[in-house]
């Protein structure tokens, strides 16, 4: 078994990554984080960009993000909320 999670750098995807890391750790299975790129329709002038490999710094940043505690929700207002 492997835990797979999609990431795009947004706050919700960082939360999903953190939860997936916890799940993988509990199950003692590998974790794979994936992202996708869909090129625009048609061939771009100058060709397609060359894909870049993730560096060690990218991998460390992703790991640290997954290990950091989840942000706590802001206090909710008490009483009536103006509309």
ABEGO torsion letter per residue (X at the ends): XBBBBBBAGBAAAAAAAAAAAAAAAAAGBBBBBBBBBBBBBEBBBGEBBBBBBBBAAAAAAAAAAAABBBBBBBBBBBEBBBX
